[in-house]
Amino acid sequence: MAEPLLRIAGLDAGYGDVQVLWGVALQVPRGEISCLVGSNGAGKTTLMRAISGLVAARAGAIAFDGQPLASASPEAVLAAGIAHVPEGRRLFSAMSVRDNLLMGAYLRRDGRAAIEADLEKVFTMFPILRQRATQDGGTLSGGEQQMCAIARGLMGRPRLLLIDELSLGLAPLVVDELCERLRALNREGLTIMVVEQDVAIALELASSAFVMDTGRVTRSGPSAALANDPAIREAYLGVI
């Protein structure tokens, strides 16, 4: 594996009296696509929310490129270079596609010209968003909303892009298109971590993988190795 960009050690987190994550430890390789897989309720979304500062860590450490983030606010996490595409897209439904994208750049201080250049870049990457630029976000199809959510994350110029439930509710052709866009972004140097319930899609997209079960990372390694692991194949791929 490449040198880790994100390191998590001994992470506990949860909601109120309910603890969801128990001593989570993982390392996201720099410059690669990683995936986090597991069944419903395994803690995948809570882990993503803990990384991005939306859920407070109760114990343990989160370090991004050597910078501690376990107690950082969401704004500080974004400023450090981590953008989070949440489960369910979470667009501003009454705002235009263009304004949704500009919301992703709200912390940037590098000038209007640079932001407009990045807006043009995401329009080139997702041409349908250019066509829909003046439409309200809530009028988009599910696939278009996911493209808009990913593009909004990219407008923050992240070094690590977190995507929670990439394929949820989307047609296979749309998922294939999104995966190709993510591969292209990765070839440009962006580190990506994807949460995905469809384990086959995740292991094909990513070069490294982590398996979560009941709030713990139970397996990790190269995606190809996990795809050939009999226990993984039986539990998640339907192969006996």
TACORRA-V367140 format. One record per backbone hydrogen bond with DSSP energy under -0.5 kcal/mol. NH is the residue of the N-H (numbers start at 1). CO is the residue of the C=O. If there is no record, write none. Layout:
BEGIN
{{NH CO} {NH CO}}
END
This chain:
BEGIN
{{5 28} {6 28} {7 63} {8 26} {9 61} {11 24} {12 59} {13 21} {14 56} {15 18} {18 15} {19 17} {20 13} {21 13} {22 215} {23 21} {24 11} {26 8} {28 6} {29 27} {30 3} {32 29} {34 32} {34 192} {35 208} {36 194} {37 210} {42 39} {47 43} {48 44} {49 45} {50 46} {51 47} {52 48} {53 50} {54 49} {55 49} {57 70} {58 12} {59 12} {61 9} {63 7} {64 67} {65 5} {65 63} {67 64} {68 66} {69 62} {70 62} {72 69} {77 73} {78 74} {79 75} {80 76} {81 77} {81 78} {82 77} {83 81} {83 160} {85 83} {85 162} {86 84} {89 86} {90 88} {93 91} {95 92} {97 132} {97 135} {98 133} {100 96} {101 97} {102 98} {103 99} {104 100} {104 101} {105 102} {106 103} {108 105} {115 111} {116 112} {117 113} {118 114} {119 115} {120 116} {121 117} {122 118} {123 119} {124 120} {125 121} {126 122} {129 126} {130 126} {130 127} {131 127} {132 128} {133 130} {135 132} {137 92} {137 95} {138 93} {139 136} {140 137} {145 141} {146 142} {147 143} {148 144} {149 145} {150 146} {151 147} {152 148} {153 149} {154 150} {155 151} {156 153} {157 154} {159 81} {160 81} {161 191} {162 83} {162 160} {163 193} {164 85} {165 163} {165 195} {166 195} {170 167} {175 171} {176 172} {177 173} {178 174} {179 175} {180 176} {181 177} {182 178} {183 179} {184 180} {185 181} {186 182} {187 183} {188 184} {189 186} {190 185} {191 159} {192 32} {193 161} {194 34} {195 163} {196 36} {199 197} {202 198} {203 199} {204 200} {205 201} {206 202} {207 33} {208 33} {209 221} {210 35} {211 219} {212 37} {212 210} {213 216} {215 42} {216 213} {218 211} {218 216} {219 211} {221 209} {223 207} {226 222} {227 223} {228 224} {229 226} {233 229} {234 230} {235 231} {236 232} {237 232} {237 233} {239 233}}
END
